C-alpha cells in the first residue's frame, strides 16, 4: 500500500521511494517492487544514463488500486486516536 501511495503524484526513482517509505531495507523494497511490477501495478523504466537511472510509475491498474486505497488510508488516519486509546487500555488491562 505504501509504495502505491508513494507513486501517486509522479514516477520515482528507487532512492526517492526508499526515502518516502522510511524504515525499509533495500532487499524488502526491491522484492515488493518486483512483485508489484509482476502483478501489473507499476512499470519499471531504465534510463541507461550515464548514470543509469531506474524509475517506477503506476500503471492504469495501479491507479485504480490507488483510488481504492486512499479512502482506507484517510479512514485509518481519522481513527488513530481511538486506536491509541484502545492500545493503552489493553496494555493497562494486561500488565503484570
Beta strands, then each sheet from edge to edge (+ up, - down):
strand 1: 12-13
strand 2: 42-47
strand 3: 53-58
sheet 1: 1+ 3- 2+
end
